[in-house]
């Protein structure tokens, strides 16, 4: 009976040691991360891989409901090997003071698909909160907003 207990203790020790090495080894850690990504994809979530460049175009205005907005034109490139869905709701405009401007979804389509290796230019309208209208839309100091 003591021999069986010793053998079980040794096997348990080897098993625990193997699990510790699995966690410590960065190569195995990336395998675990990749499994998590595969699990997310199987739940209907896609991994988006884009290259986005901000172009110089900016238009400021008001819509029919008197909501102030800023329009920024960006170039979106699909750098993955699969078709990707670009969603405008995933973007937030952040100014130099860290304030966030949400995208407006008034264009009818909130996103589109881009085939691998292709790029397109797209304009996103961001709502400007009323409490920052004076300091940001009429700012003459030259502060720029950052995407």
C-alpha positions as CSV (number, residue, x, y, z in Angstrom):
1,X,0.0,0.0,0.0
2,X,2.8,2.4,0.8
3,X,4.4,1.7,-2.6
4,X,1.2,2.6,-4.4
5,X,0.9,5.8,-2.4
6,X,4.5,6.8,-3.2
7,X,3.9,6.1,-6.9
8,X,0.7,8.2,-6.9
9,X,2.6,11.0,-5.1
10,X,5.4,10.9,-7.7
11,X,2.8,11.0,-10.6
12,X,0.9,13.8,-9.0
13,X,4.2,15.8,-8.5
14,X,5.1,15.2,-12.2
15,X,1.7,16.3,-13.3
16,X,1.8,19.5,-11.2
17,X,5.3,20.3,-12.4
18,X,4.2,19.7,-16.0
19,X,1.3,22.1,-15.6
20,X,3.6,24.8,-14.0
21,X,6.1,24.5,-17.0
22,X,3.2,24.7,-19.4
23,X,2.2,28.1,-17.9
24,X,5.7,29.4,-17.6
25,X,6.8,28.5,-21.2
26,X,5.9,31.5,-23.4
27,X,5.5,29.3,-26.4
28,X,2.7,27.3,-24.7
29,X,1.2,30.5,-23.3
30,X,0.7,31.8,-26.9
31,X,-1.0,28.5,-27.8
32,X,-3.4,29.1,-24.9
33,X,-4.0,32.6,-26.3
34,X,-4.6,31.3,-29.8
35,X,-7.1,28.8,-28.4
36,X,-8.9,31.6,-26.8
37,X,-9.1,33.5,-30.1
38,X,-10.4,30.4,-31.9
39,X,-13.0,30.1,-29.2
40,X,-14.1,33.7,-29.6
41,X,-14.3,33.3,-33.4
42,X,-16.5,30.2,-33.0
43,X,-18.9,32.3,-30.9
44,X,-19.4,34.6,-33.9
45,X,-16.8,37.2,-33.1
46,X,-14.3,38.0,-35.9
47,X,-10.8,39.1,-35.4
48,X,-10.4,42.4,-37.3
49,X,-7.1,43.3,-38.9
50,X,-7.0,46.7,-40.5
51,X,-4.5,49.4,-41.2
52,X,-6.1,52.8,-40.8
53,X,-4.6,56.2,-41.9
54,X,-6.2,59.5,-41.0
55,X,-6.5,61.8,-44.0
56,X,-6.5,65.6,-43.8
57,X,-10.2,66.1,-44.5
58,X,-12.3,67.5,-41.7
59,X,-15.8,69.0,-42.0
60,X,-17.7,70.6,-39.1
61,X,-21.4,71.2,-39.2
62,X,-24.9,70.6,-37.7
63,X,-27.5,68.1,-38.8
64,X,-31.3,68.6,-39.1
65,X,-31.7,67.8,-35.4
66,X,-29.1,70.5,-34.5
67,X,-26.5,67.9,-33.4
68,X,-23.0,69.2,-34.0
69,X,-20.6,66.8,-35.6
70,X,-17.1,66.5,-37.2
71,X,-16.4,64.4,-40.2
72,X,-13.1,62.7,-40.5
73,X,-12.0,60.9,-43.6
74,X,-9.9,57.8,-43.1
75,X,-8.3,55.2,-45.4
76,X,-9.0,51.6,-44.3
77,X,-6.9,48.8,-45.6
78,X,-7.6,45.1,-45.0
79,X,-4.2,43.6,-44.2
80,X,-5.6,40.1,-43.2
81,X,-6.0,37.1,-45.4
82,X,-9.8,37.1,-45.1
83,X,-12.7,39.4,-45.8
84,X,-13.2,41.7,-42.8
85,X,-16.2,43.7,-41.7
86,X,-15.4,47.3,-40.8
87,X,-17.8,48.8,-38.3
88,X,-18.0,52.6,-37.7
89,X,-19.3,52.0,-34.2
90,X,-16.0,50.6,-33.2
91,X,-14.3,54.0,-33.5
92,X,-14.0,56.8,-31.0
93,X,-12.5,60.2,-31.7
94,X,-10.3,61.3,-28.8
95,X,-9.1,64.9,-28.5
96,X,-5.9,66.1,-26.9
97,X,-7.6,66.5,-23.5
98,X,-8.8,62.9,-23.6
99,X,-12.5,63.6,-24.3
100,X,-14.2,61.0,-26.4
101,X,-16.5,61.8,-29.3
102,X,-18.9,59.0,-30.4
103,X,-19.6,58.2,-34.0
104,X,-23.0,59.1,-35.5
105,X,-24.8,56.3,-37.2
106,X,-26.9,58.4,-39.6
107,X,-25.4,57.3,-42.9
108,X,-27.7,54.3,-43.2
109,X,-24.9,51.8,-43.2
110,X,-22.8,51.4,-40.1
111,X,-20.2,49.2,-41.7
112,X,-19.0,47.4,-44.8
113,X,-16.9,44.4,-45.9
114,X,-13.4,44.8,-47.3
115,X,-11.7,42.0,-49.2
116,X,-8.1,41.0,-48.4
117,X,-5.5,43.4,-49.7
118,X,-8.0,46.1,-50.7
119,X,-8.4,49.6,-49.2
120,X,-11.1,52.2,-49.2
121,X,-11.6,55.8,-48.0
122,X,-14.5,56.3,-45.6
123,X,-15.8,59.3,-43.7
124,X,-17.0,58.9,-40.1
125,X,-19.1,61.6,-38.5
126,X,-18.4,62.1,-34.7
127,X,-21.0,63.8,-32.5
128,X,-19.5,66.8,-30.7
129,X,-20.9,67.1,-27.1
130,X,-22.6,70.4,-26.4
131,X,-20.4,71.2,-23.4
132,X,-17.3,71.3,-25.6
133,X,-18.7,73.2,-28.6
134,X,-17.3,76.6,-27.7
135,X,-13.8,75.4,-26.8
136,X,-13.4,72.9,-29.7
137,X,-15.4,74.1,-32.6
138,X,-14.5,77.7,-32.3
139,X,-10.9,77.1,-31.0
140,X,-8.4,79.5,-32.6
141,X,-5.3,78.2,-30.8
142,X,-4.7,75.5,-33.4
143,X,-5.4,72.5,-31.2
144,X,-6.0,69.4,-33.3
145,X,-8.0,66.4,-32.5
146,X,-6.4,63.0,-32.7
147,X,-8.0,59.8,-34.0
